[in-house]
């Protein structure tokens, strides 16, 4: 079931170095807008994508705080993977978002698992389509 589209604005990634898990990159997420029938929210402050690249696979790890149009605060976390054998951003990314909130109007988010797919991007912006898995 469609949940929302997610539009991101991303700063240039900084290379941290190569560690036990592979190459580590950190990119500040400076903008995030969630737009769907049941949720409309935008980023509060900044978030970050902690990317690890190993064996041609980029592993995505994002944590963000968003605020809905009616004032609810929601923690959004997602991990996923994309093909990094060419240029990161040239292939779709697949992610598994989860949510956490104490706001009564959005506690339903605490119980769902979402999945998402990005469109190829220019690394400055990204657009995801997120879906709620329904039983």
Secondary structure as GFF3:
##gff-version 3
##sequence-region A 1 135
A	DSSP	beta_strand	2	10	.	.	.	ID=ss1
A	DSSP	beta_strand	14	19	.	.	.	ID=ss2
A	DSSP	beta_strand	22	35	.	.	.	ID=ss3
A	DSSP	beta_strand	40	43	.	.	.	ID=ss4
A	DSSP	beta_strand	47	54	.	.	.	ID=ss5
A	DSSP	beta_strand	57	68	.	.	.	ID=ss6
A	DSSP	beta_strand	73	83	.	.	.	ID=ss7
A	DSSP	beta_strand	93	100	.	.	.	ID=ss8
A	DSSP	three_ten_helix	104	111	.	.	.	ID=ss9
A	DSSP	beta_strand	114	118	.	.	.	ID=ss10
A	DSSP	beta_strand	125	132	.	.	.	ID=ss11
###
